[in-house]
């Protein structure tokens, strides 16, 4: 399964890490620029390295998780099976994003939101 996560901040990066930790899931972590998405991936890698240093996970497991994560921008999620939106809590921005996603993603793609303060309805 290919998972797209839009928003590479704390929540989005955490969501991407969890999916990448599940065997068989590849993840594309996206943000408004590749630079921000790369920064999110770097934070994931740094966090995993701390777990390796503490003996909580093996180095090869850390490398495998990071290896299952690529980075990009929202336009890169067209072939994803699941897209999780973890962007800013701004209704207009979320509506614009989901309208864009409906145009570029497969009909079968499942959309999810990590919103905490905005009603999905």
Phi and psi restraints in degrees (range 20) as a CNS / XPLOR table:
assign (resid 1 and name C) (resid 2 and name N)
       (resid 2 and name CA) (resid 2 and name C) 1.0 -107.5 20.0 2
assign (resid 2 and name N) (resid 2 and name CA)
       (resid 2 and name C) (resid 3 and name N) 1.0 126.7 20.0 2
assign (resid 2 and name C) (resid 3 and name N)
       (resid 3 and name CA) (resid 3 and name C) 1.0 -115.9 20.0 2
assign (resid 3 and name N) (resid 3 and name CA)
       (resid 3 and name C) (resid 4 and name N) 1.0 131.6 20.0 2
assign (resid 3 and name C) (resid 4 and name N)
       (resid 4 and name CA) (resid 4 and name C) 1.0 -104.5 20.0 2
assign (resid 4 and name N) (resid 4 and name CA)
       (resid 4 and name C) (resid 5 and name N) 1.0 134.7 20.0 2
assign (resid 4 and name C) (resid 5 and name N)
       (resid 5 and name CA) (resid 5 and name C) 1.0 -121.8 20.0 2
assign (resid 5 and name N) (resid 5 and name CA)
       (resid 5 and name C) (resid 6 and name N) 1.0 121.0 20.0 2
assign (resid 5 and name C) (resid 6 and name N)
       (resid 6 and name CA) (resid 6 and name C) 1.0 -106.1 20.0 2
assign (resid 6 and name N) (resid 6 and name CA)
       (resid 6 and name C) (resid 7 and name N) 1.0 114.1 20.0 2
assign (resid 6 and name C) (resid 7 and name N)
       (resid 7 and name CA) (resid 7 and name C) 1.0 118.5 20.0 2
assign (resid 7 and name N) (resid 7 and name CA)
       (resid 7 and name C) (resid 8 and name N) 1.0 109.6 20.0 2
assign (resid 7 and name C) (resid 8 and name N)
       (resid 8 and name CA) (resid 8 and name C) 1.0 -104.6 20.0 2
assign (resid 8 and name N) (resid 8 and name CA)
       (resid 8 and name C) (resid 9 and name N) 1.0 23.1 20.0 2
assign (resid 8 and name C) (resid 9 and name N)
       (resid 9 and name CA) (resid 9 and name C) 1.0 -77.2 20.0 2
assign (resid 9 and name N) (resid 9 and name CA)
       (resid 9 and name C) (resid 10 and name N) 1.0 -159.3 20.0 2
assign (resid 9 and name C) (resid 10 and name N)
       (resid 10 and name CA) (resid 10 and name C) 1.0 -57.9 20.0 2
assign (resid 10 and name N) (resid 10 and name CA)
       (resid 10 and name C) (resid 11 and name N) 1.0 -51.6 20.0 2
assign (resid 10 and name C) (resid 11 and name N)
       (resid 11 and name CA) (resid 11 and name C) 1.0 -67.2 20.0 2
assign (resid 11 and name N) (resid 11 and name CA)
       (resid 11 and name C) (resid 12 and name N) 1.0 -49.4 20.0 2
assign (resid 11 and name C) (resid 12 and name N)
       (resid 12 and name CA) (resid 12 and name C) 1.0 -60.9 20.0 2
assign (resid 12 and name N) (resid 12 and name CA)
       (resid 12 and name C) (resid 13 and name N) 1.0 -43.2 20.0 2
assign (resid 12 and name C) (resid 13 and name N)
       (resid 13 and name CA) (resid 13 and name C) 1.0 -63.6 20.0 2
assign (resid 13 and name N) (resid 13 and name CA)
       (resid 13 and name C) (resid 14 and name N) 1.0 -39.8 20.0 2
assign (resid 13 and name C) (resid 14 and name N)
       (resid 14 and name CA) (resid 14 and name C) 1.0 -64.1 20.0 2
assign (resid 14 and name N) (resid 14 and name CA)
       (resid 14 and name C) (resid 15 and name N) 1.0 -41.2 20.0 2
assign (resid 14 and name C) (resid 15 and name N)
       (resid 15 and name CA) (resid 15 and name C) 1.0 -64.2 20.0 2
assign (resid 15 and name N) (resid 15 and name CA)
       (resid 15 and name C) (resid 16 and name N) 1.0 -44.1 20.0 2
assign (resid 15 and name C) (resid 16 and name N)
       (resid 16 and name CA) (resid 16 and name C) 1.0 -60.4 20.0 2
assign (resid 16 and name N) (resid 16 and name CA)
       (resid 16 and name C) (resid 17 and name N) 1.0 -42.7 20.0 2
assign (resid 16 and name C) (resid 17 and name N)
       (resid 17 and name CA) (resid 17 and name C) 1.0 -62.6 20.0 2
assign (resid 17 and name N) (resid 17 and name CA)
       (resid 17 and name C) (resid 18 and name N) 1.0 -42.5 20.0 2
assign (resid 17 and name C) (resid 18 and name N)
       (resid 18 and name CA) (resid 18 and name C) 1.0 -62.9 20.0 2
assign (resid 18 and name N) (resid 18 and name CA)
       (resid 18 and name C) (resid 19 and name N) 1.0 -45.9 20.0 2
assign (resid 18 and name C) (resid 19 and name N)
       (resid 19 and name CA) (resid 19 and name C) 1.0 -65.1 20.0 2
assign (resid 19 and name N) (resid 19 and name CA)
       (resid 19 and name C) (resid 20 and name N) 1.0 -41.0 20.0 2
assign (resid 19 and name C) (resid 20 and name N)
       (resid 20 and name CA) (resid 20 and name C) 1.0 -67.0 20.0 2
assign (resid 20 and name N) (resid 20 and name CA)
       (resid 20 and name C) (resid 21 and name N) 1.0 -24.2 20.0 2
assign (resid 20 and name C) (resid 21 and name N)
       (resid 21 and name CA) (resid 21 and name C) 1.0 -74.1 20.0 2
assign (resid 21 and name N) (resid 21 and name CA)
       (resid 21 and name C) (resid 22 and name N) 1.0 -21.3 20.0 2
assign (resid 21 and name C) (resid 22 and name N)
       (resid 22 and name CA) (resid 22 and name C) 1.0 -80.4 20.0 2
assign (resid 22 and name N) (resid 22 and name CA)
       (resid 22 and name C) (resid 23 and name N) 1.0 122.8 20.0 2
assign (resid 22 and name C) (resid 23 and name N)
       (resid 23 and name CA) (resid 23 and name C) 1.0 -59.1 20.0 2
assign (resid 23 and name N) (resid 23 and name CA)
       (resid 23 and name C) (resid 24 and name N) 1.0 132.2 20.0 2
assign (resid 23 and name C) (resid 24 and name N)
       (resid 24 and name CA) (resid 24 and name C) 1.0 95.4 20.0 2
assign (resid 24 and name N) (resid 24 and name CA)
       (resid 24 and name C) (resid 25 and name N) 1.0 -3.3 20.0 2
assign (resid 24 and name C) (resid 25 and name N)
       (resid 25 and name CA) (resid 25 and name C) 1.0 -102.9 20.0 2
assign (resid 25 and name N) (resid 25 and name CA)
       (resid 25 and name C) (resid 26 and name N) 1.0 128.6 20.0 2
assign (resid 25 and name C) (resid 26 and name N)
       (resid 26 and name CA) (resid 26 and name C) 1.0 -106.9 20.0 2
assign (resid 26 and name N) (resid 26 and name CA)
       (resid 26 and name C) (resid 27 and name N) 1.0 145.5 20.0 2
assign (resid 26 and name C) (resid 27 and name N)
       (resid 27 and name CA) (resid 27 and name C) 1.0 -127.8 20.0 2
assign (resid 27 and name N) (resid 27 and name CA)
       (resid 27 and name C) (resid 28 and name N) 1.0 137.9 20.0 2
assign (resid 27 and name C) (resid 28 and name N)
       (resid 28 and name CA) (resid 28 and name C) 1.0 -114.7 20.0 2
assign (resid 28 and name N) (resid 28 and name CA)
       (resid 28 and name C) (resid 29 and name N) 1.0 117.3 20.0 2
assign (resid 28 and name C) (resid 29 and name N)
       (resid 29 and name CA) (resid 29 and name C) 1.0 -95.1 20.0 2
assign (resid 29 and name N) (resid 29 and name CA)
       (resid 29 and name C) (resid 30 and name N) 1.0 119.7 20.0 2
assign (resid 29 and name C) (resid 30 and name N)
       (resid 30 and name CA) (resid 30 and name C) 1.0 -120.5 20.0 2
assign (resid 30 and name N) (resid 30 and name CA)
       (resid 30 and name C) (resid 31 and name N) 1.0 154.5 20.0 2
assign (resid 30 and name C) (resid 31 and name N)
       (resid 31 and name CA) (resid 31 and name C) 1.0 -150.5 20.0 2
assign (resid 31 and name N) (resid 31 and name CA)
       (resid 31 and name C) (resid 32 and name N) 1.0 -172.6 20.0 2
assign (resid 31 and name C) (resid 32 and name N)
       (resid 32 and name CA) (resid 32 and name C) 1.0 -66.9 20.0 2
assign (resid 32 and name N) (resid 32 and name CA)
       (resid 32 and name C) (resid 33 and name N) 1.0 -19.6 20.0 2
assign (resid 32 and name C) (resid 33 and name N)
       (resid 33 and name CA) (resid 33 and name C) 1.0 -141.6 20.0 2
assign (resid 33 and name N) (resid 33 and name CA)
       (resid 33 and name C) (resid 34 and name N) 1.0 155.7 20.0 2
assign (resid 33 and name C) (resid 34 and name N)
       (resid 34 and name CA) (resid 34 and name C) 1.0 -63.3 20.0 2
assign (resid 34 and name N) (resid 34 and name CA)
       (resid 34 and name C) (resid 35 and name N) 1.0 -33.4 20.0 2
assign (resid 34 and name C) (resid 35 and name N)
       (resid 35 and name CA) (resid 35 and name C) 1.0 -59.1 20.0 2
assign (resid 35 and name N) (resid 35 and name CA)
       (resid 35 and name C) (resid 36 and name N) 1.0 -46.2 20.0 2
assign (resid 35 and name C) (resid 36 and name N)
       (resid 36 and name CA) (resid 36 and name C) 1.0 -66.8 20.0 2
assign (resid 36 and name N) (resid 36 and name CA)
       (resid 36 and name C) (resid 37 and name N) 1.0 -37.8 20.0 2
assign (resid 36 and name C) (resid 37 and name N)
       (resid 37 and name CA) (resid 37 and name C) 1.0 -65.4 20.0 2
assign (resid 37 and name N) (resid 37 and name CA)
       (resid 37 and name C) (resid 38 and name N) 1.0 -42.0 20.0 2
assign (resid 37 and name C) (resid 38 and name N)
       (resid 38 and name CA) (resid 38 and name C) 1.0 -61.5 20.0 2
assign (resid 38 and name N) (resid 38 and name CA)
       (resid 38 and name C) (resid 39 and name N) 1.0 -38.2 20.0 2
assign (resid 38 and name C) (resid 39 and name N)
       (resid 39 and name CA) (resid 39 and name C) 1.0 -62.7 20.0 2
assign (resid 39 and name N) (resid 39 and name CA)
       (resid 39 and name C) (resid 40 and name N) 1.0 -41.9 20.0 2
assign (resid 39 and name C) (resid 40 and name N)
       (resid 40 and name CA) (resid 40 and name C) 1.0 -61.7 20.0 2
assign (resid 40 and name N) (resid 40 and name CA)
       (resid 40 and name C) (resid 41 and name N) 1.0 -42.2 20.0 2
assign (resid 40 and name C) (resid 41 and name N)
       (resid 41 and name CA) (resid 41 and name C) 1.0 -65.5 20.0 2
assign (resid 41 and name N) (resid 41 and name CA)
       (resid 41 and name C) (resid 42 and name N) 1.0 -38.3 20.0 2
assign (resid 41 and name C) (resid 42 and name N)
       (resid 42 and name CA) (resid 42 and name C) 1.0 -62.9 20.0 2
assign (resid 42 and name N) (resid 42 and name CA)
       (resid 42 and name C) (resid 43 and name N) 1.0 -37.1 20.0 2
assign (resid 42 and name C) (resid 43 and name N)
       (resid 43 and name CA) (resid 43 and name C) 1.0 -65.6 20.0 2
assign (resid 43 and name N) (resid 43 and name CA)
       (resid 43 and name C) (resid 44 and name N) 1.0 -38.3 20.0 2
assign (resid 43 and name C) (resid 44 and name N)
       (resid 44 and name CA) (resid 44 and name C) 1.0 -62.1 20.0 2
assign (resid 44 and name N) (resid 44 and name CA)
       (resid 44 and name C) (resid 45 and name N) 1.0 -48.4 20.0 2
assign (resid 44 and name C) (resid 45 and name N)
       (resid 45 and name CA) (resid 45 and name C) 1.0 -60.0 20.0 2
assign (resid 45 and name N) (resid 45 and name CA)
       (resid 45 and name C) (resid 46 and name N) 1.0 -42.2 20.0 2
assign (resid 45 and name C) (resid 46 and name N)
       (resid 46 and name CA) (resid 46 and name C) 1.0 -64.5 20.0 2
assign (resid 46 and name N) (resid 46 and name CA)
       (resid 46 and name C) (resid 47 and name N) 1.0 -42.1 20.0 2
assign (resid 46 and name C) (resid 47 and name N)
       (resid 47 and name CA) (resid 47 and name C) 1.0 -63.0 20.0 2
assign (resid 47 and name N) (resid 47 and name CA)
       (resid 47 and name C) (resid 48 and name N) 1.0 -40.8 20.0 2
assign (resid 47 and name C) (resid 48 and name N)
       (resid 48 and name CA) (resid 48 and name C) 1.0 -67.5 20.0 2
assign (resid 48 and name N) (resid 48 and name CA)
       (resid 48 and name C) (resid 49 and name N) 1.0 -36.4 20.0 2
assign (resid 48 and name C) (resid 49 and name N)
       (resid 49 and name CA) (resid 49 and name C) 1.0 -63.8 20.0 2
assign (resid 49 and name N) (resid 49 and name CA)
       (resid 49 and name C) (resid 50 and name N) 1.0 -34.9 20.0 2
assign (resid 49 and name C) (resid 50 and name N)
       (resid 50 and name CA) (resid 50 and name C) 1.0 -63.9 20.0 2
assign (resid 50 and name N) (resid 50 and name CA)
       (resid 50 and name C) (resid 51 and name N) 1.0 -39.4 20.0 2
assign (resid 50 and name C) (resid 51 and name N)
       (resid 51 and name CA) (resid 51 and name C) 1.0 -66.5 20.0 2
assign (resid 51 and name N) (resid 51 and name CA)
       (resid 51 and name C) (resid 52 and name N) 1.0 -36.8 20.0 2
assign (resid 51 and name C) (resid 52 and name N)
       (resid 52 and name CA) (resid 52 and name C) 1.0 -63.8 20.0 2
assign (resid 52 and name N) (resid 52 and name CA)
       (resid 52 and name C) (resid 53 and name N) 1.0 -45.6 20.0 2
assign (resid 52 and name C) (resid 53 and name N)
       (resid 53 and name CA) (resid 53 and name C) 1.0 -61.1 20.0 2
assign (resid 53 and name N) (resid 53 and name CA)
       (resid 53 and name C) (resid 54 and name N) 1.0 -32.1 20.0 2
assign (resid 53 and name C) (resid 54 and name N)
       (resid 54 and name CA) (resid 54 and name C) 1.0 -85.2 20.0 2
assign (resid 54 and name N) (resid 54 and name CA)
       (resid 54 and name C) (resid 55 and name N) 1.0 -4.0 20.0 2
assign (resid 54 and name C) (resid 55 and name N)
       (resid 55 and name CA) (resid 55 and name C) 1.0 78.7 20.0 2
assign (resid 55 and name N) (resid 55 and name CA)
       (resid 55 and name C) (resid 56 and name N) 1.0 15.6 20.0 2
assign (resid 55 and name C) (resid 56 and name N)
       (resid 56 and name CA) (resid 56 and name C) 1.0 -78.7 20.0 2
assign (resid 56 and name N) (resid 56 and name CA)
       (resid 56 and name C) (resid 57 and name N) 1.0 -33.7 20.0 2
assign (resid 56 and name C) (resid 57 and name N)
       (resid 57 and name CA) (resid 57 and name C) 1.0 -137.0 20.0 2
assign (resid 57 and name N) (resid 57 and name CA)
       (resid 57 and name C) (resid 58 and name N) 1.0 162.6 20.0 2
assign (resid 57 and name C) (resid 58 and name N)
       (resid 58 and name CA) (resid 58 and name C) 1.0 -84.2 20.0 2
assign (resid 58 and name N) (resid 58 and name CA)
       (resid 58 and name C) (resid 59 and name N) 1.0 150.6 20.0 2
assign (resid 58 and name C) (resid 59 and name N)
       (resid 59 and name CA) (resid 59 and name C) 1.0 -58.5 20.0 2
assign (resid 59 and name N) (resid 59 and name CA)
       (resid 59 and name C) (resid 60 and name N) 1.0 -38.7 20.0 2
assign (resid 59 and name C) (resid 60 and name N)
       (resid 60 and name CA) (resid 60 and name C) 1.0 -68.5 20.0 2
assign (resid 60 and name N) (resid 60 and name CA)
       (resid 60 and name C) (resid 61 and name N) 1.0 -31.3 20.0 2
assign (resid 60 and name C) (resid 61 and name N)
       (resid 61 and name CA) (resid 61 and name C) 1.0 -69.3 20.0 2
assign (resid 61 and name N) (resid 61 and name CA)
       (resid 61 and name C) (resid 62 and name N) 1.0 -41.3 20.0 2
assign (resid 61 and name C) (resid 62 and name N)
       (resid 62 and name CA) (resid 62 and name C) 1.0 -59.4 20.0 2
assign (resid 62 and name N) (resid 62 and name CA)
       (resid 62 and name C) (resid 63 and name N) 1.0 -47.6 20.0 2
assign (resid 62 and name C) (resid 63 and name N)
       (resid 63 and name CA) (resid 63 and name C) 1.0 -62.1 20.0 2
assign (resid 63 and name N) (resid 63 and name CA)
       (resid 63 and name C) (resid 64 and name N) 1.0 -38.7 20.0 2
assign (resid 63 and name C) (resid 64 and name N)
       (resid 64 and name CA) (resid 64 and name C) 1.0 -65.7 20.0 2
assign (resid 64 and name N) (resid 64 and name CA)
       (resid 64 and name C) (resid 65 and name N) 1.0 -41.8 20.0 2
assign (resid 64 and name C) (resid 65 and name N)
       (resid 65 and name CA) (resid 65 and name C) 1.0 -62.7 20.0 2
assign (resid 65 and name N) (resid 65 and name CA)
       (resid 65 and name C) (resid 66 and name N) 1.0 -50.6 20.0 2
assign (resid 65 and name C) (resid 66 and name N)
       (resid 66 and name CA) (resid 66 and name C) 1.0 -62.0 20.0 2
assign (resid 66 and name N) (resid 66 and name CA)
       (resid 66 and name C) (resid 67 and name N) 1.0 -35.9 20.0 2
assign (resid 66 and name C) (resid 67 and name N)
       (resid 67 and name CA) (resid 67 and name C) 1.0 -67.0 20.0 2
assign (resid 67 and name N) (resid 67 and name CA)
       (resid 67 and name C) (resid 68 and name N) 1.0 -22.6 20.0 2
assign (resid 67 and name C) (resid 68 and name N)
       (resid 68 and name CA) (resid 68 and name C) 1.0 -86.1 20.0 2
assign (resid 68 and name N) (resid 68 and name CA)
       (resid 68 and name C) (resid 69 and name N) 1.0 -1.1 20.0 2
assign (resid 68 and name C) (resid 69 and name N)
       (resid 69 and name CA) (resid 69 and name C) 1.0 -108.7 20.0 2
assign (resid 69 and name N) (resid 69 and name CA)
       (resid 69 and name C) (resid 70 and name N) 1.0 124.6 20.0 2
assign (resid 69 and name C) (resid 70 and name N)
       (resid 70 and name CA) (resid 70 and name C) 1.0 -111.7 20.0 2
assign (resid 70 and name N) (resid 70 and name CA)
       (resid 70 and name C) (resid 71 and name N) 1.0 171.4 20.0 2
assign (resid 70 and name C) (resid 71 and name N)
       (resid 71 and name CA) (resid 71 and name C) 1.0 -126.1 20.0 2
assign (resid 71 and name N) (resid 71 and name CA)
       (resid 71 and name C) (resid 72 and name N) 1.0 159.4 20.0 2
assign (resid 71 and name C) (resid 72 and name N)
       (resid 72 and name CA) (resid 72 and name C) 1.0 -177.4 20.0 2
assign (resid 72 and name N) (resid 72 and name CA)
       (resid 72 and name C) (resid 73 and name N) 1.0 -158.3 20.0 2
assign (resid 72 and name C) (resid 73 and name N)
       (resid 73 and name CA) (resid 73 and name C) 1.0 -121.4 20.0 2
assign (resid 73 and name N) (resid 73 and name CA)
       (resid 73 and name C) (resid 74 and name N) 1.0 169.7 20.0 2
assign (resid 73 and name C) (resid 74 and name N)
       (resid 74 and name CA) (resid 74 and name C) 1.0 -52.9 20.0 2
assign (resid 74 and name N) (resid 74 and name CA)
       (resid 74 and name C) (resid 75 and name N) 1.0 -35.0 20.0 2
assign (resid 74 and name C) (resid 75 and name N)
       (resid 75 and name CA) (resid 75 and name C) 1.0 -64.5 20.0 2
assign (resid 75 and name N) (resid 75 and name CA)
       (resid 75 and name C) (resid 76 and name N) 1.0 -12.4 20.0 2
assign (resid 75 and name C) (resid 76 and name N)
       (resid 76 and name CA) (resid 76 and name C) 1.0 -89.3 20.0 2
assign (resid 76 and name N) (resid 76 and name CA)
       (resid 76 and name C) (resid 77 and name N) 1.0 1.8 20.0 2
assign (resid 76 and name C) (resid 77 and name N)
       (resid 77 and name CA) (resid 77 and name C) 1.0 -96.8 20.0 2
assign (resid 77 and name N) (resid 77 and name CA)
       (resid 77 and name C) (resid 78 and name N) 1.0 11.0 20.0 2
assign (resid 77 and name C) (resid 78 and name N)
       (resid 78 and name CA) (resid 78 and name C) 1.0 -55.9 20.0 2
assign (resid 78 and name N) (resid 78 and name CA)
       (resid 78 and name C) (resid 79 and name N) 1.0 -29.6 20.0 2
assign (resid 78 and name C) (resid 79 and name N)
       (resid 79 and name CA) (resid 79 and name C) 1.0 -100.3 20.0 2
assign (resid 79 and name N) (resid 79 and name CA)
       (resid 79 and name C) (resid 80 and name N) 1.0 11.9 20.0 2
assign (resid 79 and name C) (resid 80 and name N)
       (resid 80 and name CA) (resid 80 and name C) 1.0 -77.8 20.0 2
assign (resid 80 and name N) (resid 80 and name CA)
       (resid 80 and name C) (resid 81 and name N) 1.0 148.9 20.0 2
assign (resid 80 and name C) (resid 81 and name N)
       (resid 81 and name CA) (resid 81 and name C) 1.0 -85.8 20.0 2
assign (resid 81 and name N) (resid 81 and name CA)
       (resid 81 and name C) (resid 82 and name N) 1.0 -28.1 20.0 2
assign (resid 81 and name C) (resid 82 and name N)
       (resid 82 and name CA) (resid 82 and name C) 1.0 -139.9 20.0 2
assign (resid 82 and name N) (resid 82 and name CA)
       (resid 82 and name C) (resid 83 and name N) 1.0 134.0 20.0 2
assign (resid 82 and name C) (resid 83 and name N)
       (resid 83 and name CA) (resid 83 and name C) 1.0 -124.7 20.0 2
assign (resid 83 and name N) (resid 83 and name CA)
       (resid 83 and name C) (resid 84 and name N) 1.0 123.3 20.0 2
assign (resid 83 and name C) (resid 84 and name N)
       (resid 84 and name CA) (resid 84 and name C) 1.0 -107.3 20.0 2
assign (resid 84 and name N) (resid 84 and name CA)
       (resid 84 and name C) (resid 85 and name N) 1.0 121.6 20.0 2
assign (resid 84 and name C) (resid 85 and name N)
       (resid 85 and name CA) (resid 85 and name C) 1.0 -90.7 20.0 2
assign (resid 85 and name N) (resid 85 and name CA)
       (resid 85 and name C) (resid 86 and name N) 1.0 123.4 20.0 2
assign (resid 85 and name C) (resid 86 and name N)
       (resid 86 and name CA) (resid 86 and name C) 1.0 -134.4 20.0 2
assign (resid 86 and name N) (resid 86 and name CA)
       (resid 86 and name C) (resid 87 and name N) 1.0 44.6 20.0 2
assign (resid 86 and name C) (resid 87 and name N)
       (resid 87 and name CA) (resid 87 and name C) 1.0 -89.6 20.0 2
assign (resid 87 and name N) (resid 87 and name CA)
       (resid 87 and name C) (resid 88 and name N) 1.0 -176.9 20.0 2
assign (resid 87 and name C) (resid 88 and name N)
       (resid 88 and name CA) (resid 88 and name C) 1.0 -56.1 20.0 2
assign (resid 88 and name N) (resid 88 and name CA)
       (resid 88 and name C) (resid 89 and name N) 1.0 152.3 20.0 2
assign (resid 88 and name C) (resid 89 and name N)
       (resid 89 and name CA) (resid 89 and name C) 1.0 -79.8 20.0 2
assign (resid 89 and name N) (resid 89 and name CA)
       (resid 89 and name C) (resid 90 and name N) 1.0 71.1 20.0 2
assign (resid 89 and name C) (resid 90 and name N)
       (resid 90 and name CA) (resid 90 and name C) 1.0 -133.5 20.0 2
assign (resid 90 and name N) (resid 90 and name CA)
       (resid 90 and name C) (resid 91 and name N) 1.0 110.7 20.0 2
assign (resid 90 and name C) (resid 91 and name N)
       (resid 91 and name CA) (resid 91 and name C) 1.0 -58.4 20.0 2
assign (resid 91 and name N) (resid 91 and name CA)
       (resid 91 and name C) (resid 92 and name N) 1.0 -44.4 20.0 2
assign (resid 91 and name C) (resid 92 and name N)
       (resid 92 and name CA) (resid 92 and name C) 1.0 -61.7 20.0 2
assign (resid 92 and name N) (resid 92 and name CA)
       (resid 92 and name C) (resid 93 and name N) 1.0 -42.0 20.0 2
assign (resid 92 and name C) (resid 93 and name N)
       (resid 93 and name CA) (resid 93 and name C) 1.0 -65.0 20.0 2
assign (resid 93 and name N) (resid 93 and name CA)
       (resid 93 and name C) (resid 94 and name N) 1.0 -40.8 20.0 2
assign (resid 93 and name C) (resid 94 and name N)
       (resid 94 and name CA) (resid 94 and name C) 1.0 -65.4 20.0 2
assign (resid 94 and name N) (resid 94 and name CA)
       (resid 94 and name C) (resid 95 and name N) 1.0 -41.8 20.0 2
assign (resid 94 and name C) (resid 95 and name N)
       (resid 95 and name CA) (resid 95 and name C) 1.0 -62.7 20.0 2
assign (resid 95 and name N) (resid 95 and name CA)
       (resid 95 and name C) (resid 96 and name N) 1.0 -42.6 20.0 2
assign (resid 95 and name C) (resid 96 and name N)
       (resid 96 and name CA) (resid 96 and name C) 1.0 -63.0 20.0 2
assign (resid 96 and name N) (resid 96 and name CA)
       (resid 96 and name C) (resid 97 and name N) 1.0 -43.7 20.0 2
assign (resid 96 and name C) (resid 97 and name N)
       (resid 97 and name CA) (resid 97 and name C) 1.0 -62.1 20.0 2
assign (resid 97 and name N) (resid 97 and name CA)
       (resid 97 and name C) (resid 98 and name N) 1.0 -48.8 20.0 2
assign (resid 97 and name C) (resid 98 and name N)
       (resid 98 and name CA) (resid 98 and name C) 1.0 -65.5 20.0 2
assign (resid 98 and name N) (resid 98 and name CA)
       (resid 98 and name C) (resid 99 and name N) 1.0 -33.5 20.0 2
assign (resid 98 and name C) (resid 99 and name N)
       (resid 99 and name CA) (resid 99 and name C) 1.0 -63.3 20.0 2
assign (resid 99 and name N) (resid 99 and name CA)
       (resid 99 and name C) (resid 100 and name N) 1.0 -41.9 20.0 2
assign (resid 99 and name C) (resid 100 and name N)
       (resid 100 and name CA) (resid 100 and name C) 1.0 -64.5 20.0 2
assign (resid 100 and name N) (resid 100 and name CA)
       (resid 100 and name C) (resid 101 and name N) 1.0 -44.2 20.0 2
assign (resid 100 and name C) (resid 101 and name N)
       (resid 101 and name CA) (resid 101 and name C) 1.0 -62.7 20.0 2
assign (resid 101 and name N) (resid 101 and name CA)
       (resid 101 and name C) (resid 102 and name N) 1.0 -38.0 20.0 2
assign (resid 101 and name C) (resid 102 and name N)
       (resid 102 and name CA) (resid 102 and name C) 1.0 -62.6 20.0 2
assign (resid 102 and name N) (resid 102 and name CA)
       (resid 102 and name C) (resid 103 and name N) 1.0 -28.1 20.0 2
assign (resid 102 and name C) (resid 103 and name N)
       (resid 103 and name CA) (resid 103 and name C) 1.0 -81.6 20.0 2
assign (resid 103 and name N) (resid 103 and name CA)
       (resid 103 and name C) (resid 104 and name N) 1.0 -31.7 20.0 2
assign (resid 103 and name C) (resid 104 and name N)
       (resid 104 and name CA) (resid 104 and name C) 1.0 -102.1 20.0 2
assign (resid 104 and name N) (resid 104 and name CA)
       (resid 104 and name C) (resid 105 and name N) 1.0 -17.3 20.0 2
assign (resid 104 and name C) (resid 105 and name N)
       (resid 105 and name CA) (resid 105 and name C) 1.0 -93.4 20.0 2
assign (resid 105 and name N) (resid 105 and name CA)
       (resid 105 and name C) (resid 106 and name N) 1.0 161.8 20.0 2
assign (resid 105 and name C) (resid 106 and name N)
       (resid 106 and name CA) (resid 106 and name C) 1.0 -64.1 20.0 2
assign (resid 106 and name N) (resid 106 and name CA)
       (resid 106 and name C) (resid 107 and name N) 1.0 155.3 20.0 2
assign (resid 106 and name C) (resid 107 and name N)
       (resid 107 and name CA) (resid 107 and name C) 1.0 -59.4 20.0 2
assign (resid 107 and name N) (resid 107 and name CA)
       (resid 107 and name C) (resid 108 and name N) 1.0 -32.3 20.0 2
assign (resid 107 and name C) (resid 108 and name N)
       (resid 108 and name CA) (resid 108 and name C) 1.0 -81.2 20.0 2
assign (resid 108 and name N) (resid 108 and name CA)
       (resid 108 and name C) (resid 109 and name N) 1.0 -8.6 20.0 2
assign (resid 108 and name C) (resid 109 and name N)
       (resid 109 and name CA) (resid 109 and name C) 1.0 -61.5 20.0 2
assign (resid 109 and name N) (resid 109 and name CA)
       (resid 109 and name C) (resid 110 and name N) 1.0 135.3 20.0 2
assign (resid 109 and name C) (resid 110 and name N)
       (resid 110 and name CA) (resid 110 and name C) 1.0 -95.2 20.0 2
assign (resid 110 and name N) (resid 110 and name CA)
       (resid 110 and name C) (resid 111 and name N) 1.0 131.6 20.0 2
assign (resid 110 and name C) (resid 111 and name N)
       (resid 111 and name CA) (resid 111 and name C) 1.0 -106.3 20.0 2
assign (resid 111 and name N) (resid 111 and name CA)
       (resid 111 and name C) (resid 112 and name N) 1.0 138.6 20.0 2
assign (resid 111 and name C) (resid 112 and name N)
       (resid 112 and name CA) (resid 112 and name C) 1.0 -136.0 20.0 2
assign (resid 112 and name N) (resid 112 and name CA)
       (resid 112 and name C) (resid 113 and name N) 1.0 156.9 20.0 2
assign (resid 112 and name C) (resid 113 and name N)
       (resid 113 and name CA) (resid 113 and name C) 1.0 -128.4 20.0 2
assign (resid 113 and name N) (resid 113 and name CA)
       (resid 113 and name C) (resid 114 and name N) 1.0 144.9 20.0 2
assign (resid 113 and name C) (resid 114 and name N)
       (resid 114 and name CA) (resid 114 and name C) 1.0 -100.2 20.0 2
assign (resid 114 and name N) (resid 114 and name CA)
       (resid 114 and name C) (resid 115 and name N) 1.0 18.4 20.0 2
assign (resid 114 and name C) (resid 115 and name N)
       (resid 115 and name CA) (resid 115 and name C) 1.0 -60.5 20.0 2
assign (resid 115 and name N) (resid 115 and name CA)
       (resid 115 and name C) (resid 116 and name N) 1.0 145.0 20.0 2
assign (resid 115 and name C) (resid 116 and name N)
       (resid 116 and name CA) (resid 116 and name C) 1.0 -118.9 20.0 2
assign (resid 116 and name N) (resid 116 and name CA)
       (resid 116 and name C) (resid 117 and name N) 1.0 -22.1 20.0 2
assign (resid 116 and name C) (resid 117 and name N)
       (resid 117 and name CA) (resid 117 and name C) 1.0 -120.4 20.0 2
assign (resid 117 and name N) (resid 117 and name CA)
       (resid 117 and name C) (resid 118 and name N) 1.0 -4.9 20.0 2
assign (resid 117 and name C) (resid 118 and name N)
       (resid 118 and name CA) (resid 118 and name C) 1.0 -110.9 20.0 2
assign (resid 118 and name N) (resid 118 and name CA)
       (resid 118 and name C) (resid 119 and name N) 1.0 140.2 20.0 2
assign (resid 118 and name C) (resid 119 and name N)
       (resid 119 and name CA) (resid 119 and name C) 1.0 -74.1 20.0 2
assign (resid 119 and name N) (resid 119 and name CA)
       (resid 119 and name C) (resid 120 and name N) 1.0 131.6 20.0 2
assign (resid 119 and name C) (resid 120 and name N)
       (resid 120 and name CA) (resid 120 and name C) 1.0 -71.7 20.0 2
assign (resid 120 and name N) (resid 120 and name CA)
       (resid 120 and name C) (resid 121 and name N) 1.0 -21.4 20.0 2
